[in-house]
């Protein structure tokens, strides 16, 4: 493990502390179904990358930290599970079947892609309630994924596909959460009385 991979793991694990605290104090909300699916898919991604002697350290850190976040969300009793989450769960099973039939290379692609789809409920929550999104935490995850991408030994699926997908997901979360600033500026300008008769 090179210095970039070490930084990505340490940064990722350290970000779970403020996120867990913010969840437990009610400052932010996170989608439990998304986190459960992320953990399952991270297990598949880490396992398939480990078998290929790839860059498996970051998804392993995500499994450890994400499990703690699931406990925090469960304590707050904010569970949402819809038909969409059930469909993504079927994709988790498809990833396992893909791994069995086609090997770990395809499992890495399938699990990383399914993880992006599993993020959609969290993205919808972020769009609806940007003030409930821990923006700085997702900025940190973006940096952790960037470091893991840089730390990859080669431009192969087992080294860089997963952190690139995660980096894009985190950048989307940050972008959606920043709309809280544009919404407040729109409300300020719309509350200014018009001088028109």
C-alpha positions as CSV (number, residue, x, y, z in Angstrom):
1,X,0.0,0.0,0.0
2,X,1.5,3.3,-1.1
3,X,1.2,6.7,0.6
4,X,-1.8,7.8,-1.4
5,X,-3.7,4.6,-0.5
6,X,-2.8,5.1,3.2
7,X,-4.0,8.7,3.1
8,X,-7.3,7.6,1.4
9,X,-7.9,4.9,4.1
10,X,-7.1,7.2,7.0
11,X,-9.1,10.1,5.7
12,X,-12.1,7.9,4.8
13,X,-12.1,6.3,8.3
14,X,-11.7,9.6,10.1
15,X,-14.7,11.1,8.2
16,X,-17.1,8.6,9.7
17,X,-16.6,10.2,13.2
18,X,-18.1,13.6,12.3
19,X,-20.7,12.0,10.1
20,X,-21.8,9.6,12.8
21,X,-21.9,12.5,15.3
22,X,-24.0,14.6,13.0
23,X,-26.5,11.8,12.4
24,X,-26.8,11.0,16.1
25,X,-27.4,14.7,17.0
26,X,-30.0,15.1,14.2
27,X,-28.0,17.7,12.3
28,X,-28.0,15.6,9.1
29,X,-30.0,12.7,7.8
30,X,-28.8,9.8,5.7
31,X,-30.7,7.1,3.8
32,X,-30.4,3.8,5.6
33,X,-31.3,1.7,2.6
34,X,-28.5,3.4,0.6
35,X,-26.0,2.8,3.3
36,X,-27.0,-0.9,3.6
37,X,-26.6,-1.3,-0.2
38,X,-23.3,0.5,-0.2
39,X,-21.9,-1.8,2.4
40,X,-23.0,-4.9,0.6
41,X,-21.6,-3.6,-2.7
42,X,-18.4,-2.5,-1.0
43,X,-17.9,-6.0,0.3
44,X,-18.2,-7.4,-3.2
45,X,-15.9,-4.7,-4.6
46,X,-13.3,-5.1,-1.9
47,X,-13.4,-8.9,-2.3
48,X,-13.2,-8.9,-6.1
49,X,-10.3,-6.4,-6.0
50,X,-8.5,-8.3,-3.3
51,X,-8.7,-11.5,-5.4
52,X,-7.2,-9.6,-8.3
53,X,-4.4,-8.1,-6.1
54,X,-5.9,-4.7,-6.8
55,X,-6.6,-1.5,-4.8
56,X,-9.0,-3.0,-2.2
57,X,-8.0,-1.0,0.8
58,X,-10.5,1.9,0.4
59,X,-13.6,-0.2,-0.1
60,X,-12.6,-2.2,2.9
61,X,-12.3,1.0,5.0
62,X,-15.8,1.9,3.6
63,X,-17.2,-1.4,4.9
64,X,-15.8,-0.8,8.4
65,X,-16.9,2.9,8.6
66,X,-20.2,2.4,6.8
67,X,-21.2,-0.3,9.3
68,X,-20.8,2.2,12.1
69,X,-23.0,4.7,10.1
70,X,-25.7,2.0,9.7
71,X,-25.8,1.6,13.5
72,X,-26.1,5.4,13.9
73,X,-28.9,5.7,11.4
74,X,-30.7,2.7,12.9
75,X,-30.6,4.4,16.3
76,X,-32.3,7.4,14.8
77,X,-35.0,5.2,13.4
78,X,-35.1,6.9,10.0
79,X,-35.5,3.7,7.8
80,X,-36.8,4.0,4.3
81,X,-37.0,1.0,2.0
82,X,-38.9,1.2,-1.3
83,X,-39.2,-0.9,-4.4
84,X,-36.2,0.9,-5.8
85,X,-34.0,-0.4,-3.0
86,X,-35.4,-3.9,-3.6
87,X,-34.3,-3.6,-7.3
88,X,-30.8,-2.5,-6.3
89,X,-30.7,-5.4,-3.9
90,X,-31.4,-7.7,-6.8
91,X,-28.4,-6.1,-8.5
92,X,-26.3,-7.1,-5.5
93,X,-27.3,-10.7,-6.1
94,X,-26.5,-10.2,-9.8
95,X,-23.0,-9.0,-8.9
96,X,-22.5,-12.1,-6.9
97,X,-23.7,-14.2,-9.8
98,X,-21.5,-12.2,-12.2
99,X,-18.5,-12.9,-10.0
100,X,-19.3,-16.6,-9.9
101,X,-19.8,-16.8,-13.7
102,X,-17.3,-14.3,-15.1
103,X,-14.8,-13.8,-12.4
104,X,-13.7,-10.9,-10.1
105,X,-13.0,-8.4,-13.0
106,X,-16.7,-8.2,-14.0
107,X,-17.7,-8.3,-10.3
108,X,-15.7,-5.1,-9.7
109,X,-17.4,-3.4,-12.6
110,X,-20.9,-4.6,-11.6
111,X,-20.6,-3.8,-7.9
112,X,-19.1,-0.3,-8.6
113,X,-21.9,0.4,-11.1
114,X,-24.6,-0.9,-8.8
115,X,-23.2,1.3,-6.0
116,X,-23.8,4.3,-8.2
117,X,-27.4,3.2,-8.7
118,X,-27.8,2.5,-5.0
119,X,-26.8,6.2,-4.4
120,X,-29.9,7.5,-6.1
121,X,-32.1,7.5,-3.0
122,X,-29.5,9.4,-1.1
123,X,-29.1,11.9,-4.0
124,X,-32.9,12.4,-4.0
125,X,-32.8,13.1,-0.3
126,X,-29.9,15.5,-0.8
127,X,-31.8,17.3,-3.6
128,X,-34.9,17.7,-1.4
129,X,-33.1,18.6,1.8
130,X,-29.6,20.0,0.9
131,X,-29.3,21.5,4.4
132,X,-29.4,17.9,5.8
133,X,-26.4,16.8,3.8
134,X,-22.9,16.9,5.4
135,X,-21.2,18.7,2.6
136,X,-17.7,18.9,4.1
137,X,-17.8,15.1,4.8
138,X,-18.6,14.4,1.2
139,X,-15.8,16.8,0.1
140,X,-13.5,14.7,2.3
141,X,-14.7,11.5,0.7
142,X,-14.1,13.0,-2.7
143,X,-10.5,13.7,-1.7
144,X,-10.1,10.2,-0.2
145,X,-11.3,8.7,-3.5
146,X,-9.0,11.0,-5.5
147,X,-6.1,9.9,-3.4
148,X,-7.0,6.2,-3.9
149,X,-7.3,6.8,-7.6
150,X,-3.8,8.4,-7.7
151,X,-2.5,5.5,-5.6
152,X,-3.6,2.9,-8.1
153,X,-0.6,1.0,-9.6
154,X,-2.0,1.0,-13.1
155,X,-5.0,2.2,-15.2
156,X,-6.9,-1.1,-14.7
157,X,-10.4,-1.9,-13.4
158,X,-9.1,-3.5,-10.2
159,X,-6.9,-0.5,-9.4
160,X,-8.9,2.6,-10.4
161,X,-12.5,1.9,-11.5
162,X,-14.0,1.8,-8.0
163,X,-12.4,5.0,-6.6
164,X,-13.3,6.9,-9.8
165,X,-17.0,5.8,-9.5
166,X,-17.0,6.8,-5.8
167,X,-15.4,10.1,-6.5
168,X,-18.1,11.0,-9.1
169,X,-20.8,10.0,-6.6
170,X,-19.3,12.2,-3.9
171,X,-18.9,15.1,-6.2
172,X,-22.6,14.8,-7.1
173,X,-23.5,14.8,-3.4
174,X,-21.4,17.9,-2.9
175,X,-22.9,19.7,-5.9
176,X,-26.5,18.9,-4.8
177,X,-25.8,20.0,-1.2
178,X,-24.5,23.3,-2.4
179,X,-27.9,24.2,-3.8
180,X,-28.8,25.3,-0.2
181,X,-26.7,28.4,-0.9
182,X,-28.3,29.1,-4.2
183,X,-31.8,28.5,-2.7
184,X,-31.2,31.0,0.1
185,X,-29.9,33.6,-2.3
186,X,-33.0,33.1,-4.5
187,X,-35.2,33.5,-1.4
188,X,-33.4,36.7,-0.5
189,X,-33.9,38.2,-3.9
190,X,-37.5,37.1,-4.2
191,X,-38.3,38.6,-0.8
192,X,-37.2,42.1,-1.9
193,X,-40.3,44.1,-2.6
194,X,-40.9,45.0,-6.2
195,X,-41.0,48.7,-7.2
196,X,-43.4,48.0,-10.0
197,X,-47.0,49.3,-9.7
